[in-house]
Amino acid sequence: MGPKIGVISFPGSNGDDDALFAVTSNMGLPGRMIDYRESDLSEFSAIILPGGFSYGDHLRCGAIARFAPVMKPLKAFAQSGGPILGICNGFQILAEAHLLPGALLRNETLSFQCRWLNISIENVSTAWTSGMTKGDVLRLPIANGEGCYFAAPSVVQALEENGQIVARYCDADGVVGEGANPNGSVNNIAAVSNRTGNVVGLMPHPERASDELVGGADGLRLLNSVMN
């Protein structure tokens, strides 16, 4: 038996079943869905906030979900060092809840982006990347309309200096450049972490790339890192 992983399901989440399937079937770990009204997360070793459209993206992505009852124990879980991964909408929620720095804005293209792309792993000291090597390139799908990562220049500089940029958009050879950036994210940022590295937000979907039958399994390289 490995660590028990919980997947929070908010009203409007659509990646929760995918994430739980990746945990229980592809990773072979115990896990269950967490209702957004739950108040006790002590049974879990790690928690995933899935993609989707929590609360219909009303006001802005993640703005209402940050007030869900489960967010209070989630913040305590984060403060205790518990591993948390926010995928797509989950990333937006973590940013709105100030568990991660920055914000996710409307894509520079002003259109929904849904395709496979590549990211280069930069920080391998987080709870979700410790099983990889710096410079590893993962092929993962994205599906977002508000995936443009933004932060004030001083915040971006601090992220760079503190090693909090976990991954950047790149080409298949790992080259980071404007042509590989699908949404206009500052400095090609695809994933960031908090200072301690236990909370990570990622725009691409590793849970949708956890089996070769669905187009690729690179996502498992990231998800399996939490077992370390």
C-alpha positions as CSV (number, residue, x, y, z in Angstrom):
1,M,0.0,0.0,0.0
2,G,1.3,3.4,-1.0
3,P,0.2,6.9,0.1
4,K,-3.5,7.6,0.0
5,I,-4.3,10.3,-2.4
6,G,-7.5,12.4,-2.4
7,V,-9.0,14.2,-5.4
8,I,-11.2,17.2,-4.5
9,S,-14.4,17.5,-6.5
10,F,-15.9,20.9,-6.7
11,P,-19.3,21.7,-8.5
12,G,-18.2,21.9,-12.1
13,S,-15.0,19.9,-11.9
14,N,-14.6,17.7,-15.0
15,G,-11.1,16.3,-14.4
16,D,-11.8,14.7,-11.1
17,D,-12.7,11.2,-12.4
18,D,-9.6,11.3,-14.7
19,A,-7.4,12.2,-11.8
20,L,-8.8,9.6,-9.5
21,F,-8.5,6.9,-12.2
22,A,-4.8,7.9,-12.8
23,V,-4.2,7.5,-9.0
24,T,-6.0,4.2,-8.5
25,S,-5.6,2.4,-11.8
26,N,-2.5,3.9,-13.4
27,M,-0.5,4.5,-10.2
28,G,-2.0,1.6,-8.3
29,L,-2.5,3.7,-5.1
30,P,-5.4,3.9,-2.7
31,G,-7.5,7.1,-3.2
32,R,-10.9,8.5,-3.1
33,M,-12.9,11.6,-4.1
34,I,-13.1,14.4,-1.6
35,D,-16.4,16.3,-1.5
36,Y,-15.9,20.1,-1.5
37,R,-17.8,20.3,1.8
38,E,-15.5,18.0,3.7
39,S,-13.5,19.4,6.7
40,D,-11.1,16.6,7.6
41,L,-8.3,15.6,5.3
42,S,-6.1,13.8,7.9
43,E,-6.5,10.4,6.1
44,F,-4.6,11.6,3.0
45,S,-0.9,11.7,2.2
46,A,-1.3,13.9,-0.9
47,I,-4.2,15.8,-2.5
48,I,-5.0,16.8,-6.1
49,L,-7.2,19.7,-7.2
50,P,-8.4,18.6,-10.7
51,G,-9.1,20.5,-13.9
52,G,-12.6,21.6,-15.0
53,F,-14.8,24.6,-14.5
54,S,-15.5,24.9,-10.8
55,Y,-18.6,26.9,-10.2
56,G,-18.9,27.5,-13.9
57,D,-15.9,29.8,-13.8
58,H,-18.2,32.6,-12.6
59,L,-16.5,35.8,-11.6
60,R,-13.2,34.3,-12.8
61,C,-11.6,30.9,-12.7
62,G,-11.3,29.6,-9.2
63,A,-12.6,32.7,-7.6
64,I,-15.6,31.0,-5.9
65,A,-14.0,27.6,-5.3
66,R,-11.4,29.3,-3.0
67,F,-14.3,29.8,-0.5
68,A,-15.4,26.2,-0.5
69,P,-15.4,24.6,3.0
70,V,-12.7,22.2,2.0
71,M,-10.2,25.0,1.4
72,K,-9.8,25.7,5.1
73,P,-8.4,22.2,5.9
74,L,-6.5,22.2,2.6
75,K,-4.6,25.3,3.7
76,A,-3.8,23.6,7.0
77,F,-2.7,20.5,5.0
78,A,-0.4,22.8,2.9
79,Q,1.1,24.5,6.0
80,S,1.9,21.1,7.5
81,G,3.9,20.2,4.4
82,G,1.4,17.9,2.7
83,P,1.9,17.5,-1.0
84,I,-0.8,19.3,-3.1
85,L,-1.0,19.4,-6.9
86,G,-3.3,21.8,-8.7
87,I,-4.0,20.8,-12.3
88,C,-5.4,23.5,-14.7
89,N,-8.5,24.8,-12.8
90,G,-6.8,23.4,-9.7
91,F,-3.8,25.7,-10.4
92,Q,-6.2,28.6,-10.8
93,I,-7.9,27.8,-7.4
94,L,-4.6,27.6,-5.6
95,A,-3.6,30.9,-7.0
96,E,-6.9,32.5,-6.0
97,A,-6.5,31.0,-2.5
98,H,-2.9,32.5,-2.3
99,L,-1.4,29.1,-1.8
100,L,0.6,29.8,-5.0
101,P,1.9,33.2,-6.3
102,G,0.6,34.9,-9.4
103,A,-2.6,34.6,-11.4
104,L,-3.9,32.8,-14.5
105,L,-5.3,35.2,-17.1
106,R,-7.1,34.8,-20.4
107,N,-5.0,33.2,-23.1
108,E,-3.1,35.7,-25.2
109,T,-4.7,34.1,-28.3
110,L,-8.2,34.9,-26.7
111,S,-9.1,31.3,-27.7
112,F,-9.4,28.0,-25.9
113,Q,-6.3,25.9,-26.3
114,C,-6.7,22.1,-26.5
115,R,-3.7,20.2,-27.8
116,W,-0.6,18.2,-26.8
117,L,2.6,20.1,-26.1
118,N,5.9,19.8,-24.3
119,I,7.2,21.1,-21.0
120,S,10.7,21.1,-19.6
121,I,11.1,20.3,-15.9
122,E,13.3,22.9,-14.1
123,N,12.8,22.1,-10.4
124,V,13.2,18.5,-9.3
125,S,13.1,19.2,-5.5
126,T,9.3,19.5,-5.3
127,A,7.0,16.8,-4.0
128,W,5.7,16.2,-7.5
129,T,9.0,16.3,-9.5
130,S,11.5,14.6,-7.2
131,G,11.5,11.5,-9.4
132,M,12.7,13.3,-12.5
133,T,15.9,14.9,-13.7
134,K,16.2,18.6,-14.5
135,G,15.7,19.1,-18.2
136,D,13.4,16.2,-18.6
137,V,10.8,16.9,-21.4
138,L,7.2,15.7,-20.8
139,R,4.6,15.5,-23.6
140,L,1.2,16.5,-22.0
141,P,-2.1,17.9,-23.2
142,I,-3.5,21.3,-22.3
143,A,-7.2,22.4,-22.2
144,N,-7.6,25.9,-21.0
145,G,-9.0,29.3,-21.9
146,E,-7.3,31.1,-19.0
147,G,-3.9,29.5,-18.9
148,C,-1.7,32.6,-19.2
149,Y,0.5,32.7,-16.1
150,F,1.1,36.3,-14.9
151,A,2.8,37.9,-11.9
152,A,4.4,41.2,-11.2
153,P,8.0,41.5,-12.4
154,S,9.3,41.5,-8.8
155,V,7.3,38.3,-8.1
156,V,8.6,36.6,-11.3
157,Q,12.2,37.6,-10.3
158,A,11.7,36.1,-6.9
159,L,10.3,32.9,-8.4
160,E,13.4,32.6,-10.7
161,E,15.8,33.3,-7.9
162,N,14.1,30.9,-5.4
163,G,13.7,28.1,-8.0
164,Q,10.0,28.1,-7.8
165,I,9.4,27.7,-11.5
166,V,8.8,24.0,-11.8
167,A,8.3,23.8,-15.6
168,R,8.3,25.8,-18.8
169,Y,6.7,25.3,-22.2
170,C,9.3,24.1,-24.7
171,D,9.6,22.3,-28.0
172,A,10.2,18.6,-28.4
173,D,13.9,19.1,-28.0
174,G,13.5,21.0,-24.7
175,V,14.2,24.4,-26.2
176,V,12.2,27.1,-24.4
177,G,11.0,29.8,-26.8
178,E,8.1,32.0,-27.7
179,G,7.0,29.6,-30.4
180,A,6.4,26.9,-27.8
181,N,4.3,29.1,-25.5
182,P,0.5,28.3,-26.1
183,N,-1.0,31.1,-24.0
184,G,1.4,34.0,-23.5
185,S,2.6,32.9,-20.0
186,V,5.3,35.1,-18.7
187,N,8.7,33.5,-19.2
188,N,7.0,30.4,-20.7
189,I,5.9,29.3,-17.2
190,A,3.8,26.2,-17.2
191,A,4.1,25.3,-13.5
192,V,5.2,26.9,-10.2
193,S,5.5,25.9,-6.6
194,N,5.4,27.5,-3.2
195,R,8.6,28.2,-1.4
196,T,8.7,24.8,0.4
197,G,7.9,22.9,-2.8
198,N,5.0,20.8,-1.4
199,V,2.4,22.8,-3.3
200,V,2.6,22.8,-7.1
201,G,0.3,24.3,-9.8
202,L,0.5,22.9,-13.4
203,M,-1.6,24.0,-16.4
204,P,-1.1,20.9,-18.6
205,H,-2.9,17.7,-17.6
206,P,-0.6,14.8,-16.4
207,E,-3.6,12.7,-15.5
208,R,-4.7,12.7,-19.1
209,A,-1.3,11.4,-20.1
210,S,-1.1,8.4,-17.8
211,D,-1.6,5.6,-20.3
212,E,-0.1,4.9,-23.7
213,L,-3.7,3.9,-24.8
214,V,-4.8,7.6,-24.6
215,G,-1.8,9.0,-26.4
216,G,1.1,9.0,-23.9
217,A,2.1,8.2,-20.3
218,D,4.6,11.0,-19.6
219,G,2.2,12.3,-16.9
220,L,2.9,9.3,-14.8
221,R,6.6,10.4,-14.5
222,L,5.3,13.5,-12.7
223,L,2.5,11.9,-10.6
224,N,4.6,9.0,-9.5
225,S,7.2,11.4,-8.0
226,V,4.9,11.9,-5.0
227,M,5.6,8.3,-3.9
228,N,9.1,9.4,-3.0
